[in-house]
Amino acid sequence: MSSYKEFLAEKQKIDELYKSGYEITKVEENLSGAFLTFERSNLNGKSKVTQVKLQILTADARKYFSNLIMAKQKNLV
Amino acid sequence: MADLRVNFAGIQSPNPFWLASAPPTNSGYQVQRAFEAGWGGAVWKTLGEPILNVSSRFAGTHFNGQRVAGFNNIELITDRPLEENLKEIYETKKRFPNHAVIASLMVEPKQEKWHEIVKKVQAVGVDGFELNFGCPHGMAERGMGAASGQVPELVEKQTYWAKEAAEVPVIVKLTPNITDITATAYAAVQGGADAISMINTINSLAGVDIDSWKTIPNVAGKGAHGGYCGPAVKPIALNMVAECARHPELNVPISGIGGISNWQDTVEFMLMGAGCVQVCTAAMHHGFSIVEDMIDGLNNYLDGKGIAALDGLIGKSVHTYSDWGNLDLNYKVVARINNDVCINCNKCHIACEDTSHQCIDMLTAESGAAYLKVREEDCVGCNLCSIVCPVDGAIDMVEIPNGEPMTWNERQAAIKLPICHS
């Protein structure tokens, strides 16, 4: 698979989680790539938070989620 | 015509082209010939206790038919008595009062030695001094040159001693044989340097003769490391000049040295902060007359840019030079092959397939003609294909819009922050 296709596959996973209301709450990076923690508050934030973990391997996808985080932080300022 | 006059740390010169301290500035005869040819200044071959040289001193590095891509020497400082040099400096300055004559000096790291030579040389009317803390061979084995130039404390102390006796500007010439040249540059400034110059030559062994198994050059069968200069060292020198120019605590003029061979190289060094340039290898390769093209070329360039004087050029690119962490990770270029110019040599395909990112496809058109095409989505914009391409205009690197800028430093700060639900 071309590196672009690998990136698209990872991007799609990230985008789907965002569409489902998840946001990245933690980034851990090590020799194996980036490990993202996504969280979503259920029932307008009144019940327990749901958590999903995702490993990101490609460099372009690591740039991609970083851009999402930065955009989010800019909007929060 | 632009005004090419230079006031470098108080040293006046009719143009920014100086001969570096080296064999071309060994004598009054040579320096006066250089001034007649058009050079604006000369840094006299290093004065000190006259040395003894060996025979067989230089070696050229030729690369793919290009002669003197690099140049190696094991010659030491002047081998003539100080009085002889001073007489010729006096005569040269008398004949060329408007040209810059700078005396390069090297003595043992002792206060009285620096005072003695500075006072003696100053008396004949030099426009400035350049302290040689850079020569890597021979003299360094005796504790001078690069040996003292690699120790910031010695650079500071010796600069201070020279400044105690000097009434004209003192330039400190730095060795590149050090990890971080800004450390010794800072020491020179702390010692009171009026300016710094860089780079001196780089430790080198030009080669080994594969038939005789002797070093190049060899002296009766033996070799010793020399100093490397010429076009091959230009990128190293340019980086060191730029690093000093952008350093917030190094606010002294910089004289750029290292592989400068033409007016274009001069422009590059000046854009990166050099207030003047010094040349050696190009003059040794082609003679003093190369300065005519350098002057004309620089003049035409400045006129073309609408720049009236060198102040409009010096340091103008320094702000573009930064740390890697400040570069935009989102900036994207991709290669695009112009098939009407491409000669189908396939060098780009081979380079990309074997050593880069495997994104140049060899295809066949319906007509049966072979052609090359970049899969732009897989191209990382490394530039390798355009570097190895032998045909100008066959490959363009094209900017692709790719969102807001994001540097590594910004990214690292962003992903460390706690991210809250909105």
Interface residues (C-beta under 8 A of the other chain):
Chain A: S2 S3 Y4 E23 I24 T25 K26 V27 E29 E39 S41 G45 K63 S66 N67 I69 M70 A71 K72 Q73 N75 L76
Chain B: L329 N330 H357 C359 R375 E377 D378 G403 E404 M406 E410 R411 A414 I415 K416 L417 P418 I419 C420 H421 S422
